[in-house]
Amino acid sequence: MSSDAHARQIDKQEFEAASRAALQRALAYSKKCRKQERQLVRAWIKDKKQPVKSSFIFSGRPPATHTINGVTRTFAQWANHLGLTRDGLASRIERFGSLEASVAKGKAVNVGRRPVILEFEGRSLPLSQWAVITGLKPATIHCRLNAGWSVADTLTTCLHGTPGVSSDFMPVEGTGAGSTVQETPNITFSGKVENA
């Protein structure tokens, strides 16, 4: 056997020995951890009054901090400080180019959409409240307004005439029976049904 082959053989044996030793250490550590965890669980089962803290829970590395104008916070803390979600702050960073520029823009105001206020018959209410009052869906009111309808036509035109139902009352003001309610039904039949 040549000296190069002999050196490779020795390296291989040393590597195998080191690998076996590393595996044995890992298995021994794992066995020790399982034993300690079992002891903690048994202690907890015997005495449930005190919560057991395991030292084997991986805590990970601490989150990165960012210092702006002498104030140090994590990304999540900066987002919370600005009244944004983390995704919202990430979008702001994309828009403005850096965290510093995003923080300089200040706190978020009017997060979300402003309500659409409609004025009709002397009352100014949000579209959602007009939807409840009229019995129309908010999407229907939006579509009508976007199609160029006036506010009066939007809020007073029925979706479609429902046969047999009066629309004298708004849904929240009454039964919808209107003023044409009959005390007794006035129903007539035109003929007899023949037996087949």
ROMIZA-329496 format. One record per residue (C-alpha): chain; x, y, z; residue number from 1. Coordinates in Angstrom, 2 decimals, padded with zeros to 5 digits. Layout:
> chaine	c1	c2	c3	num
> A	X	Y	Z	NUM
...
//
This chain:
> chaine	c1	c2	c3	num
> A	000.00	000.00	000.00	1
> A	001.35	003.40	-000.98	2
> A	001.82	006.18	001.52	3
> A	-001.07	008.22	-000.05	4
> A	-003.44	005.26	000.17	5
> A	-002.28	004.59	003.73	6
> A	-002.90	008.27	004.69	7
> A	-006.39	008.12	003.16	8
> A	-007.12	004.91	005.07	9
> A	-006.03	006.55	008.35	10
> A	-008.15	009.66	007.59	11
> A	-011.14	007.45	006.86	12
> A	-010.75	005.54	010.13	13
> A	-010.30	008.75	012.12	14
> A	-013.39	010.25	010.46	15
> A	-015.46	007.14	011.25	16
> A	-014.25	007.17	014.86	17
> A	-015.00	010.90	015.23	18
> A	-018.46	010.39	013.67	19
> A	-019.24	007.50	016.05	20
> A	-018.09	009.59	019.02	21
> A	-020.22	012.58	017.90	22
> A	-023.24	010.31	017.45	23
> A	-022.72	008.81	020.92	24
> A	-022.46	012.30	022.47	25
> A	-025.64	013.41	020.68	26
> A	-027.55	010.32	021.78	27
> A	-026.32	010.68	025.37	28
> A	-027.38	014.34	025.43	29
> A	-030.76	013.45	023.96	30
> A	-031.23	010.70	026.57	31
> A	-030.29	013.15	029.35	32
> A	-032.78	015.74	028.05	33
> A	-035.60	013.18	027.80	34
> A	-034.88	012.02	031.34	35
> A	-034.94	015.58	032.71	36
> A	-038.11	016.38	030.77	37
> A	-039.78	013.23	032.13	38
> A	-038.83	014.29	035.67	39
> A	-040.31	017.74	035.09	40
> A	-043.56	016.26	033.77	41
> A	-043.80	013.83	036.70	42
> A	-043.23	016.69	039.15	43
> A	-045.88	018.75	037.40	44
> A	-048.39	015.89	037.48	45
> A	-047.79	015.40	041.24	46
> A	-048.10	019.10	042.03	47
> A	-050.12	021.04	039.45	48
> A	-049.98	024.22	041.51	49
> A	-046.71	025.50	040.10	50
> A	-046.09	025.81	036.39	51
> A	-042.98	024.01	035.24	52
> A	-040.51	025.90	033.10	53
> A	-038.51	023.74	030.77	54
> A	-035.00	024.88	029.99	55
> A	-035.03	022.88	026.77	56
> A	-037.45	025.06	024.83	57
> A	-035.55	026.69	022.00	58
> A	-035.88	030.42	022.37	59
> A	-034.12	031.35	019.14	60
> A	-032.03	034.41	018.65	61
> A	-033.34	037.76	019.79	62
> A	-035.00	039.88	017.10	63
> A	-032.88	042.48	015.33	64
> A	-033.21	046.04	016.59	65
> A	-033.21	049.24	014.58	66
> A	-032.11	052.59	016.01	67
> A	-033.65	055.71	014.51	68
> A	-033.09	059.17	016.04	69
> A	-031.68	057.56	019.17	70
> A	-034.66	055.25	019.72	71
> A	-034.03	051.50	019.47	72
> A	-036.90	049.12	018.70	73
> A	-037.52	045.84	016.92	74
> A	-039.31	045.82	013.57	75
> A	-042.55	044.70	015.23	76
> A	-042.22	047.45	017.87	77
> A	-041.67	050.10	015.16	78
> A	-044.75	048.84	013.32	79
> A	-046.80	048.97	016.54	80
> A	-045.44	052.44	017.36	81
> A	-046.57	053.69	013.94	82
> A	-050.00	052.08	014.21	83
> A	-049.26	049.63	011.39	84
> A	-049.05	045.90	010.97	85
> A	-045.65	044.43	010.14	86
> A	-046.85	043.93	006.56	87
> A	-048.03	047.54	006.47	88
> A	-044.61	048.75	007.61	89
> A	-042.93	046.50	005.02	90
> A	-045.12	048.06	002.31	91
> A	-044.19	051.51	003.55	92
> A	-040.49	050.62	003.39	93
> A	-040.94	049.47	-000.21	94
> A	-042.71	052.72	-001.04	95
> A	-040.30	055.10	000.74	96
> A	-037.05	053.15	000.38	97
> A	-035.97	052.69	004.01	98
> A	-037.18	052.17	007.55	99
> A	-035.91	055.63	008.48	100
> A	-038.01	057.29	005.76	101
> A	-041.02	055.21	006.76	102
> A	-040.68	056.25	010.41	103
> A	-040.21	059.89	009.36	104
> A	-043.66	059.79	007.69	105
> A	-045.15	059.41	011.14	106
> A	-048.04	057.46	012.55	107
> A	-050.69	056.01	010.30	108
> A	-053.87	058.04	010.22	109
> A	-057.26	057.01	008.90	110
> A	-056.26	053.39	008.57	111
> A	-058.87	051.75	006.37	112
> A	-061.53	053.42	004.29	113
> A	-063.51	056.42	005.33	114
> A	-067.24	055.77	005.50	115
> A	-069.34	057.11	002.62	116
> A	-071.73	059.72	004.04	117
> A	-075.01	060.23	002.19	118
> A	-077.39	063.13	002.81	119
> A	-081.08	062.46	002.20	120
> A	-084.23	064.09	003.62	121
> A	-082.14	066.29	005.91	122
> A	-080.21	063.42	007.48	123
> A	-076.51	062.67	006.93	124
> A	-075.69	059.05	007.66	125
> A	-073.05	056.54	006.61	126
> A	-073.96	054.31	003.69	127
> A	-074.05	051.28	005.99	128
> A	-076.79	052.87	008.11	129
> A	-078.79	053.85	005.02	130
> A	-078.55	050.19	003.96	131
> A	-080.14	049.10	007.26	132
> A	-082.87	051.74	007.03	133
> A	-083.80	051.03	003.41	134
> A	-083.30	047.28	003.44	135
> A	-080.90	047.52	000.48	136
> A	-077.51	045.86	000.44	137
> A	-074.55	048.26	000.76	138
> A	-073.20	046.88	-002.53	139
> A	-076.47	047.82	-004.25	140
> A	-076.23	051.38	-002.99	141
> A	-072.58	051.60	-004.11	142
> A	-073.42	050.27	-007.58	143
> A	-076.33	052.66	-008.03	144
> A	-074.26	055.67	-006.99	145
> A	-071.37	054.59	-009.23	146
> A	-073.84	054.21	-012.11	147
> A	-074.80	057.88	-011.71	148
> A	-078.07	057.55	-009.78	149
> A	-079.06	060.40	-007.48	150
> A	-079.03	059.76	-003.74	151
> A	-082.83	060.08	-003.65	152
> A	-083.34	057.54	-006.45	153
> A	-080.72	055.23	-004.94	154
> A	-082.40	055.09	-001.54	155
> A	-086.07	055.12	-002.62	156
> A	-086.20	052.81	-005.65	157
> A	-087.11	049.23	-004.74	158
> A	-084.94	046.44	-006.02	159
> A	-087.87	044.82	-007.78	160
> A	-091.53	044.86	-007.06	161
> A	-092.42	041.91	-004.88	162
> A	-095.96	040.78	-005.73	163
> A	-098.41	041.05	-002.86	164
> A	-096.13	043.10	-000.60	165
> A	-096.58	046.80	-000.03	166
> A	-093.52	048.97	000.39	167
> A	-095.20	051.81	002.29	168
> A	-093.01	051.26	005.34	169
> A	-089.26	051.14	005.60	170
> A	-088.17	047.70	006.93	171
> A	-087.33	049.09	010.37	172
> A	-090.58	051.05	010.70	173
> A	-093.21	048.38	010.40	174
> A	-094.44	045.16	008.90	175
> A	-094.44	046.30	005.28	176
> A	-098.17	045.67	005.02	177
> A	-098.84	049.27	004.06	178
> A	-102.24	050.92	004.02	179
> A	-103.97	048.39	001.77	180
> A	-104.31	045.61	004.32	181
> A	-107.63	043.81	004.10	182
> A	-109.31	042.60	007.23	183
> A	-110.51	039.42	005.52	184
> A	-109.08	037.90	002.39	185
> A	-111.04	038.53	-000.78	186
> A	-110.16	035.39	-002.71	187
> A	-112.37	033.79	-005.37	188
> A	-111.94	030.59	-007.32	189
> A	-113.04	030.26	-010.92	190
> A	-114.12	026.66	-010.97	191
> A	-114.10	023.20	-009.45	192
> A	-111.27	020.77	-009.74	193
> A	-112.33	017.62	-011.56	194
> A	-111.35	014.23	-010.16	195
> A	-109.01	012.39	-012.48	196
//
